[in-house]
Amino acid sequence: MTKYLFFTGGVVSSVGKGVTAAALGRILKARGLTVAVQKLDPYINVDPGTMSPYQHGEVFVTEDGAETDLDLGHYERFIDINLSQLSNVTTGSVYAEVIARERRGDYLGGTIQVIPHITNEIKRRIGLVAEDSQADVVLVEVGGTVGDIESLPFLEALRQMRADVGIANTLYVHVTFLPYIGASRELKTKPTQHSVRELRGIGINPDVIIARADHPIPDEHIRKISQFCDVEPRAVIPAVTSDILYEIPLLLEETGFGDYVIEKLGITGASKPILTEWRQMIDELRQPKRSIRIGIVGKYVEFHDAYMSVRESLYHAGISNNRRVDVEWIHSGDLEKGKGWELFQGLSGVVVPGGFGERGVEGKILTAKWARENKVPYLGLCLGMQVMCIDFARHLLDSDEPNSTEFDAHTKHPVISLMPDQHNLSDMGGTMRLGVYPCYLKSGTKAANAYGQELVSERHRHRWEFNNQYRELLSENGVTLSGLSPDGRLVEIAELDDHPFMVGSQFHPEFKSRPNRAHPLFSAFLKASVDYQESHLNGSKGTAEAATEEPSK
């Protein structure tokens, strides 16, 4: 029978439930178990697809096209699994389903209530993950903090799950934070005690408490939490902040957390954990490495979580290229005003990620122009690919008119235009080109050389596409359309011929990168950036200085 672990959070938000669940998933998978994960988000939005990145961070896209919480990115990267739309549930999606059933008459005129109708729907969706994945263990994380009004239906559903599937098949893990008082130089356990009391008031007694802290946790604090929160001492797991995110599975393994879970859930057939490759990766990360500065040019750079998968993919590529990647966050809106160009000094490459809306787009186009003129490695993702094509069209036509109809509906040169099946849509949520699509690569191109294969599948999230009316113009003047859809209708990858590495993909390769298996495009981009660093930034001061100048308007 499937075993369930339920993760709740206490004291403060962003305490690290998602990373903790992901790390445990890696530990359990290392024991030969199959693992599935689900995130329960209390907000009323149906999904995060229409939410501002400033409020929610990046939208992570699954293989089947679900727009989900960024924690699913942690799950996929740590555990190395592909999740689905079943893995993210919001209050909005639950209520939308229940209300739709009520409108159809499915409840036979009954009064619809939070208990049992909403909680039953939540439990049904948890069960669907187990049924679909056939996993040995399902990890379920509840977003937010215990005490939030929004999360009460989810917590009630989790409370009921123990009775539904049995005490032997459920384990409640509460992740809390131990604040450090600088004046007295001590960690405090009282907030954790209060948080556990609040959880008990809902009817859930935690079986494990993960004590998060930024400082080492004394044994006396472990004993105190054990005593006042009524869990055995070895079920209080210290989790001190690590400077390497991917070290957390190893740190949790050292506490005996994995063995404790196996024992308490009575899991049979688990092998001894095999984490050799993971340890080698962390050992490699610990080795001193030469740094390389890569710029991420975006419109949400004040909130780094908006580009979490992009940043992590660069770090993964750094591992495979023996470099420590230092990210320079550059606001594309500032570039439009002539500000921020000094940040380009000493960059070995630039990444222009996706985004929506007109704000900051001209700054991204200027970034593409700067990379093109100075032969600096460039990787464009979704919108980053589109602005690369817009810049080149402007260069060829000697005009500022080429644009995307997303930003200028009446442009005379719509290099990027709305997909034909998107013209009459009124709903914005879940209606883009979403999920995984195949792409054929042109032999001998930078993209094909990076992948080392002819056919690849990548995840998409966009409405606008490269306008085929401009294929001939760009193809005959230095742009190779190196990736196409199987029917040849859609441009998936474009690259400049006369450039060390200027490649743009209509898809989002960052969603498929893994710490121990960097994505081929990111790895190839960083290799080109290392080559640029070696040839241009080692003693060639003049070239480095020239590459920091703002491109001509």
C-alpha positions as CSV (number, residue, x, y, z in Angstrom):
1,M,0.0,0.0,0.0
2,T,1.2,3.5,-0.8
3,K,2.7,5.4,2.1
4,Y,2.1,9.1,2.6
5,L,4.2,11.8,4.2
6,F,2.5,15.1,4.9
7,F,4.7,18.2,5.2
8,T,3.4,21.3,7.1
9,G,5.3,24.5,8.0
10,G,5.4,26.6,11.2
11,V,6.7,29.8,12.7
12,V,7.5,31.6,9.4
13,S,6.8,31.2,5.7
14,S,9.6,30.2,3.3
15,V,11.0,27.9,6.0
16,G,12.1,25.3,3.4
17,K,9.3,22.7,3.3
18,G,9.7,22.3,-0.4
19,V,13.4,21.7,-0.3
20,T,13.0,19.4,2.7
21,A,10.4,17.3,0.9
22,A,12.6,17.2,-2.2
23,A,15.6,16.2,-0.2
24,L,13.7,13.4,1.5
25,G,12.5,12.3,-1.9
26,R,16.1,11.9,-3.1
27,I,17.0,10.0,0.1
28,L,14.1,7.6,-0.4
29,K,14.8,7.1,-4.1
30,A,18.4,6.3,-3.2
31,R,16.9,3.4,-1.2
32,G,15.3,2.0,-4.4
33,L,11.8,3.3,-3.7
34,T,9.6,5.1,-6.2
35,V,8.5,8.5,-5.1
36,A,5.7,10.9,-6.2
37,V,5.2,14.5,-4.9
38,Q,2.3,16.9,-4.6
39,K,2.1,20.5,-3.5
40,L,-1.2,21.9,-2.0
41,D,-1.4,25.6,-2.4
42,P,-4.0,27.5,-0.3
43,Y,-4.5,30.5,-2.7
44,I,-7.7,30.9,-4.6
45,N,-6.1,31.3,-8.0
46,V,-6.9,28.2,-10.1
47,D,-3.1,28.0,-10.9
48,P,-0.2,30.3,-10.7
49,G,-0.2,30.9,-14.5
50,T,-1.7,34.4,-14.3
51,M,0.0,35.4,-11.1
52,S,2.7,38.1,-11.0
53,P,6.3,36.8,-10.7
54,Y,6.8,39.4,-8.0
55,Q,4.2,37.6,-5.8
56,H,4.7,34.0,-6.7
57,G,8.1,33.6,-8.3
58,E,8.5,31.6,-11.5
59,V,5.8,29.4,-13.0
60,F,7.2,25.9,-13.3
61,V,5.8,24.0,-16.3
62,T,5.4,20.2,-16.2
63,E,5.7,17.7,-19.1
64,D,1.9,17.7,-19.6
65,G,1.7,21.5,-19.6
66,A,0.5,22.3,-16.1
67,E,1.5,25.7,-14.8
68,T,2.6,25.0,-11.3
69,D,4.3,26.2,-8.1
70,L,8.1,26.7,-8.2
71,D,8.5,24.0,-5.5
72,L,7.8,21.4,-8.2
73,G,11.1,22.5,-9.8
74,H,12.8,21.6,-6.5
75,Y,11.1,18.2,-6.6
76,E,12.1,17.4,-10.1
77,R,15.7,18.6,-9.8
78,F,16.4,16.8,-6.5
79,I,14.5,13.5,-7.2
80,D,15.1,13.5,-11.0
81,I,11.5,12.7,-11.8
82,N,8.9,14.3,-14.2
83,L,5.8,15.4,-12.4
84,S,2.3,16.2,-13.8
85,Q,-0.7,18.4,-13.4
86,L,-1.8,16.1,-10.5
87,S,1.2,17.3,-8.5
88,N,-0.1,20.8,-7.9
89,V,-3.5,21.6,-6.3
90,T,-4.8,25.0,-5.4
91,T,-7.8,26.1,-3.4
92,G,-9.1,27.7,-6.5
93,S,-8.9,24.5,-8.6
94,V,-10.7,22.5,-5.8
95,Y,-13.5,24.9,-5.4
96,A,-13.9,25.3,-9.2
97,E,-14.3,21.5,-9.5
98,V,-16.8,21.3,-6.6
99,I,-18.9,24.2,-7.9
100,A,-18.9,22.7,-11.4
101,R,-20.3,19.5,-10.0
102,E,-22.9,21.3,-8.0
103,R,-24.0,23.2,-11.1
104,R,-24.3,19.9,-13.0
105,G,-26.5,18.5,-10.2
106,D,-24.0,15.8,-9.1
107,Y,-24.8,16.4,-5.5
108,L,-28.5,15.9,-6.0
109,G,-29.5,19.2,-4.5
110,G,-27.5,18.7,-1.3
111,T,-26.0,21.6,0.7
112,I,-22.3,22.0,-0.3
113,Q,-20.0,22.5,2.6
114,V,-16.2,22.6,3.3
115,I,-16.6,19.3,5.2
116,P,-17.2,16.9,3.6
117,H,-17.3,18.2,0.0
118,I,-14.1,20.3,-0.2
119,T,-12.1,18.0,2.0
120,N,-13.2,15.0,0.0
121,E,-12.1,16.6,-3.3
122,I,-8.7,17.4,-1.7
123,K,-8.3,13.7,-0.6
124,R,-9.5,12.5,-4.0
125,R,-6.7,14.5,-5.6
126,I,-4.1,13.2,-3.2
127,G,-5.3,9.7,-4.1
128,L,-5.0,10.4,-7.8
129,V,-1.3,11.0,-7.4
130,A,-0.8,7.6,-5.8
131,E,-3.0,5.9,-8.4
132,D,-1.4,7.6,-11.4
133,S,2.2,7.1,-10.2
134,Q,1.9,3.8,-8.4
135,A,4.7,5.1,-6.2
136,D,5.8,3.5,-3.0
137,V,5.8,6.8,-1.2
138,V,3.8,10.0,-1.9
139,L,5.1,13.3,-0.4
140,V,2.5,16.0,0.1
141,E,3.4,19.5,1.0
142,V,0.9,22.1,2.2
143,G,1.9,25.6,1.3
144,G,1.9,28.5,3.8
145,T,2.1,28.3,7.6
146,V,0.0,26.6,10.2
147,G,-2.4,29.2,11.5
148,D,-3.2,30.6,8.1
149,I,-7.0,30.6,7.5
150,E,-6.5,29.7,3.9
151,S,-4.8,26.3,4.6
152,L,-7.4,25.0,7.1
153,P,-9.3,22.8,4.6
154,F,-6.1,21.2,3.4
155,L,-5.0,20.5,7.0
156,E,-8.4,19.0,7.8
157,A,-8.1,16.8,4.7
158,L,-4.7,15.6,5.8
159,R,-6.1,14.9,9.3
160,Q,-8.7,12.7,7.8
161,M,-6.2,10.9,5.6
162,R,-4.8,9.0,8.6
163,A,-8.2,7.5,9.3
164,D,-8.8,6.8,5.6
165,V,-5.5,5.0,4.8
166,G,-4.4,3.9,8.3
167,I,-1.9,5.2,10.9
168,A,0.7,2.8,9.6
169,N,0.7,4.4,6.2
170,T,0.9,8.1,7.2
171,L,3.6,10.3,8.7
172,Y,3.2,14.0,9.6
173,V,6.4,16.1,9.2
174,H,6.3,19.6,10.6
175,V,9.1,22.0,9.4
176,T,9.7,24.9,11.8
177,F,12.2,27.7,12.2
178,L,14.3,28.4,15.3
179,P,15.0,32.1,15.4
180,Y,18.4,33.3,16.7
181,I,18.4,36.2,19.2
182,G,21.6,38.2,18.7
183,A,21.6,39.9,22.0
184,S,21.6,36.7,24.0
185,R,23.3,34.7,21.3
186,E,20.8,31.8,21.5
187,L,18.3,29.9,19.4
188,K,14.7,29.9,20.7
189,T,12.4,26.9,20.6
190,K,9.3,28.6,22.0
191,P,7.9,29.6,18.5
192,T,8.2,25.9,17.5
193,Q,6.3,24.8,20.6
194,H,3.5,27.3,19.8
195,S,3.4,26.2,16.2
196,V,3.0,22.5,17.2
197,R,0.3,23.5,19.7
198,E,-1.5,25.2,16.9
199,L,-1.2,22.1,14.7
200,R,-2.5,19.9,17.5
201,G,-5.5,22.2,17.9
202,I,-6.4,21.3,14.3
203,G,-6.1,17.6,15.2
204,I,-2.7,16.7,13.7
205,N,0.1,15.5,16.0
206,P,3.4,15.7,14.2
207,D,5.5,12.5,14.0
208,V,8.7,14.3,13.0
209,I,9.8,17.9,13.6
210,I,12.4,19.4,11.2
211,A,14.1,22.2,13.2
212,R,15.4,24.7,10.7
213,A,18.1,27.2,11.9
214,D,20.9,29.4,10.6
215,H,23.1,28.3,13.5
216,P,24.1,24.9,14.9
217,I,21.4,23.5,17.2
218,P,22.6,22.3,20.6
219,D,21.5,18.9,21.8
220,E,19.6,20.5,24.7
221,H,17.4,22.3,22.2
222,I,16.6,18.9,20.5
223,R,15.7,17.4,23.9
224,K,13.6,20.4,24.7
225,I,11.6,20.3,21.5
226,S,11.2,16.5,22.0
227,Q,9.8,17.0,25.5
228,F,7.5,19.9,24.9
229,C,6.2,18.7,21.5
230,D,5.8,15.1,22.4
231,V,8.0,13.5,19.8
232,E,10.9,11.2,20.5
233,P,14.4,12.8,20.4
234,R,15.5,11.1,17.2
235,A,12.4,12.4,15.5
236,V,13.6,16.0,16.0
237,I,15.8,16.5,12.9
238,P,18.2,19.4,13.0
239,A,18.4,21.2,9.6
240,V,21.1,23.9,9.6
241,T,21.3,26.2,6.6
242,S,23.8,25.0,4.1
243,D,25.7,27.2,1.6
244,I,25.1,24.5,-1.0
245,L,21.4,23.8,-1.7
246,Y,22.0,20.3,-3.1
247,E,23.9,19.2,0.0
248,I,20.7,19.1,2.0
249,P,19.9,15.4,1.2
250,L,23.2,14.4,2.5
251,L,22.8,16.4,5.7
252,L,19.4,15.0,6.3
253,E,20.7,11.5,5.6
254,E,23.4,12.0,8.3
255,T,20.7,12.7,10.9
256,G,19.1,9.3,10.3
257,F,15.9,10.9,8.9
258,G,15.7,8.4,6.0
259,D,16.0,5.4,8.3
260,Y,13.5,6.8,10.7
261,V,10.9,7.2,7.9
262,I,11.5,3.7,6.7
263,E,11.1,2.3,10.2
264,K,8.0,4.3,11.2
265,L,6.1,3.5,7.9
266,G,7.1,-0.1,8.0
267,I,8.5,0.0,4.5
268,T,9.9,-3.3,3.4
269,G,12.2,-3.9,0.4
270,A,14.1,-0.7,0.8
271,S,17.8,-1.1,0.1
272,K,20.8,0.7,1.7
273,P,21.0,4.2,0.4
274,I,23.2,4.7,-2.7
275,L,24.2,8.4,-2.8
276,T,27.7,7.9,-4.2
277,E,27.1,10.0,-7.3
278,W,25.4,12.7,-5.3
279,R,28.3,12.9,-2.8
280,Q,30.7,13.1,-5.7
281,M,28.8,16.1,-7.0
282,I,28.9,17.9,-3.7
283,D,32.6,17.1,-3.3
284,E,33.1,18.6,-6.7
285,L,31.1,21.7,-5.7
286,R,33.3,22.1,-2.6
287,Q,36.5,22.2,-4.7
288,P,37.8,25.7,-5.3
289,K,36.9,26.8,-8.8
290,R,37.5,29.8,-11.0
291,S,34.5,32.0,-11.1
292,I,32.7,33.1,-14.2
293,R,30.2,36.0,-14.4
294,I,27.0,35.5,-16.3
295,G,24.4,38.1,-16.7
296,I,20.7,37.4,-16.4
297,V,18.8,40.2,-18.1
298,G,15.2,40.3,-17.1
299,K,12.3,42.5,-15.9
300,Y,11.8,40.8,-12.5
301,V,15.4,40.6,-11.3
302,E,14.6,42.2,-8.0
303,F,12.9,38.9,-7.1
304,H,15.4,36.2,-7.9
305,D,12.8,33.4,-7.5
306,A,11.2,34.7,-10.7
307,Y,14.1,33.1,-12.5
308,M,14.8,30.2,-10.2
309,S,15.1,27.4,-12.8
310,V,17.3,29.6,-15.0
311,R,19.7,30.4,-12.2
312,E,19.8,26.7,-11.1
313,S,20.4,25.6,-14.7
314,L,23.4,27.9,-14.9
315,Y,24.8,26.4,-11.6
316,H,24.3,22.9,-13.1
317,A,26.2,24.0,-16.2
318,G,28.9,25.4,-14.0
319,I,29.4,21.9,-12.4
320,S,29.8,20.3,-15.8
321,N,32.2,23.1,-17.0
322,N,34.3,23.3,-13.8
323,R,33.3,26.9,-13.0
324,R,31.6,28.6,-10.2
325,V,28.9,30.7,-11.8
326,D,28.4,34.2,-10.3
327,V,25.1,35.6,-11.6
328,E,24.9,39.3,-12.3
329,W,21.2,40.4,-12.1
330,I,20.5,43.1,-14.7
331,H,17.2,44.9,-15.0
332,S,16.2,45.3,-18.6
333,G,14.1,48.3,-17.8
334,D,17.2,50.2,-16.6
335,L,19.0,49.5,-19.9
336,E,16.3,51.2,-21.8
337,K,17.0,54.4,-19.8
338,G,20.8,54.1,-20.4
339,K,21.4,52.8,-16.9
340,G,23.1,49.6,-15.8
341,W,25.4,49.1,-18.7
342,E,28.4,49.2,-16.4
343,L,27.2,45.8,-15.0
344,F,28.1,44.2,-18.4
345,Q,31.8,44.8,-17.7
346,G,33.6,41.5,-17.3
347,L,30.6,39.4,-18.2
348,S,31.5,36.2,-20.1
349,G,27.9,35.6,-21.3
350,V,24.3,36.8,-21.0
351,V,21.0,34.9,-20.6
352,V,17.8,36.6,-21.6
353,P,14.9,34.6,-20.1
354,G,11.2,34.7,-20.8
355,G,8.5,37.2,-19.7
356,F,5.3,38.8,-20.6
357,G,4.3,42.4,-21.3
358,E,6.0,45.4,-22.9
359,R,7.9,46.7,-19.9
360,G,11.6,46.1,-20.2
361,V,11.4,44.5,-23.7
362,E,13.5,47.1,-25.5
363,G,16.2,46.6,-22.9
364,K,16.2,42.9,-23.8
365,I,16.5,43.8,-27.5
366,L,19.4,46.1,-26.7
367,T,21.0,43.2,-24.8
368,A,20.7,41.0,-27.8
369,K,22.3,43.7,-30.0
370,W,25.1,44.1,-27.5
371,A,25.8,40.4,-27.5
372,R,25.6,40.3,-31.3
373,E,27.9,43.2,-31.9
374,N,30.5,42.2,-29.3
375,K,30.5,38.5,-30.0
376,V,29.6,37.7,-26.4
377,P,27.9,34.3,-25.8
378,Y,24.1,34.7,-25.6
379,L,21.3,32.3,-24.6
380,G,17.8,33.4,-25.3
381,L,14.9,31.5,-23.6
382,C,11.4,32.0,-25.1
383,L,11.1,35.8,-25.2
384,G,14.9,35.8,-25.2
385,M,14.8,34.0,-28.5
386,Q,12.2,36.3,-29.9
387,V,14.1,39.5,-29.0
388,M,17.2,38.0,-30.6
389,C,15.3,37.7,-33.9
390,I,13.7,41.1,-33.6
391,D,17.2,42.7,-33.1
392,F,18.6,40.9,-36.1
393,A,15.6,41.9,-38.3
394,R,16.1,45.5,-37.2
395,H,19.8,45.2,-38.1
396,L,19.0,43.8,-41.6
397,L,16.3,46.3,-42.4
398,D,18.0,49.2,-40.7
399,S,14.8,50.1,-39.0
400,D,13.3,50.1,-35.5
401,E,10.0,48.9,-36.9
402,P,10.5,45.1,-36.6
403,N,8.8,44.0,-33.4
404,S,6.4,41.5,-31.9
405,T,2.6,42.0,-32.1
406,E,2.6,41.4,-28.4
407,F,4.2,44.8,-27.9
408,D,3.1,46.6,-31.1
409,A,-0.1,45.3,-32.7
410,H,0.4,47.5,-35.7
411,T,4.0,47.0,-36.5
412,K,4.9,46.9,-40.2
413,H,7.3,44.1,-39.6
414,P,5.7,41.5,-37.2
415,V,8.8,39.2,-36.9
416,I,7.0,37.6,-33.9
417,S,3.2,37.2,-34.1
418,L,0.4,35.6,-32.3
419,M,-0.2,31.9,-32.9
420,P,-3.2,31.3,-35.2
421,D,-5.1,29.3,-32.6
422,Q,-4.6,32.1,-30.0
423,H,-6.4,35.0,-31.8
424,N,-9.9,34.5,-30.4
425,L,-9.1,33.4,-26.8
426,S,-10.6,35.4,-24.0
427,D,-9.3,33.4,-21.0
428,M,-5.7,34.0,-20.2
429,G,-5.1,31.0,-17.8
430,G,-4.0,27.7,-19.2
431,T,-4.5,28.7,-22.8
432,M,-1.0,29.1,-24.1
433,R,1.1,26.5,-25.9
434,L,2.0,24.5,-22.8
435,G,4.0,21.4,-22.1
436,V,6.4,19.2,-24.0
437,Y,6.6,19.2,-27.8
438,P,9.1,17.5,-30.1
439,C,11.8,19.4,-32.0
440,Y,14.0,18.2,-34.9
441,L,17.5,19.7,-35.0
442,K,19.4,20.6,-38.1
443,S,22.6,18.6,-38.4
444,G,25.9,20.5,-37.8
445,T,24.3,23.4,-36.0
446,K,25.3,24.6,-32.5
447,A,22.0,23.3,-31.1
448,A,22.5,19.8,-32.7
449,N,26.1,19.6,-31.5
450,A,25.0,20.5,-28.0
451,Y,22.3,17.9,-27.8
452,G,24.1,15.2,-29.8
453,Q,20.9,13.9,-31.2
454,E,18.4,14.7,-34.0
455,L,15.1,14.7,-32.1
456,V,14.5,16.3,-28.7
457,S,11.4,17.1,-26.6
458,E,11.2,20.3,-24.6
459,R,8.6,22.3,-22.5
460,H,6.9,25.4,-23.8
461,R,4.9,28.3,-22.3
462,H,4.1,31.0,-24.8
463,R,1.4,32.5,-27.1
464,W,3.6,34.2,-29.7
465,E,5.7,32.5,-32.3
466,F,8.3,33.3,-34.9
467,N,6.5,34.7,-38.0
468,N,7.3,32.4,-41.0
469,Q,7.0,35.3,-43.4
470,Y,10.4,36.4,-42.1
471,R,12.1,33.0,-42.4
472,E,13.7,33.8,-45.8
473,L,14.9,37.2,-44.7
474,L,16.8,35.9,-41.7
475,S,17.9,32.6,-43.1
476,E,19.5,34.2,-46.1
477,N,21.4,36.7,-44.0
478,G,23.1,34.8,-41.2
479,V,20.5,33.1,-39.1
480,T,20.1,29.4,-39.0
481,L,16.7,28.0,-37.9
482,S,18.3,25.0,-36.3
483,G,15.3,23.6,-34.6
484,L,11.8,23.0,-36.1
485,S,8.6,21.3,-35.1
486,P,8.2,17.9,-36.8
487,D,5.9,19.3,-39.5
488,G,8.4,22.1,-40.1
489,R,5.7,24.8,-39.4
490,L,7.1,26.2,-36.1
491,V,10.6,27.6,-35.4
492,E,11.9,26.2,-32.1
493,I,15.5,27.3,-32.2
494,A,17.4,30.0,-34.0
495,E,21.1,30.8,-34.0
496,L,23.5,33.3,-35.5
497,D,26.1,31.8,-37.9
498,D,28.8,34.4,-37.5
499,H,28.9,34.3,-33.8
500,P,30.7,32.0,-31.2
501,F,27.4,31.2,-29.5
502,M,24.1,33.1,-30.0
503,V,21.3,30.7,-29.6
504,G,17.7,31.2,-28.8
505,S,15.0,28.6,-28.0
506,Q,11.3,29.1,-28.1
507,F,11.0,26.5,-25.4
508,H,12.2,26.6,-21.8
509,P,15.2,24.2,-21.4
510,E,15.7,25.3,-17.8
511,F,12.8,23.2,-16.7
512,K,14.6,19.9,-17.6
513,S,18.1,20.7,-16.2
514,R,19.3,18.6,-13.2
515,P,22.2,19.2,-10.9
516,N,24.0,16.0,-11.9
517,R,22.9,16.3,-15.5
518,A,23.1,19.9,-16.9
519,H,20.9,20.7,-19.8
520,P,22.8,20.5,-23.1
521,L,22.0,24.1,-24.2
522,F,23.0,25.6,-20.9
523,S,26.2,23.4,-20.8
524,A,27.1,24.4,-24.4
525,F,26.4,28.1,-23.6
526,L,28.6,28.0,-20.5
527,K,31.4,26.3,-22.4
528,A,31.3,29.1,-25.0
529,S,31.3,31.6,-22.1
530,V,34.4,29.9,-20.6
531,D,36.1,30.1,-24.0
532,Y,35.1,33.8,-24.2
533,Q,36.5,34.3,-20.7
534,E,39.8,32.6,-21.6
535,S,40.3,34.5,-24.9
536,H,38.8,38.0,-24.1
537,L,39.0,38.6,-20.4
538,N,42.5,37.2,-19.6
539,G,44.9,40.1,-20.2
540,S,42.9,41.5,-23.2
541,K,41.7,44.6,-21.3
542,G,40.8,46.6,-24.4
543,T,38.4,44.0,-25.7
544,A,36.8,43.7,-22.3
545,E,36.3,47.4,-22.0
546,A,34.8,47.7,-25.5
547,A,32.3,45.0,-24.7
548,T,30.8,47.2,-21.9
549,E,29.7,50.0,-24.1
550,E,26.0,50.6,-24.6
551,P,25.0,49.6,-28.1
552,S,24.2,52.4,-30.5
553,K,20.5,53.3,-30.7
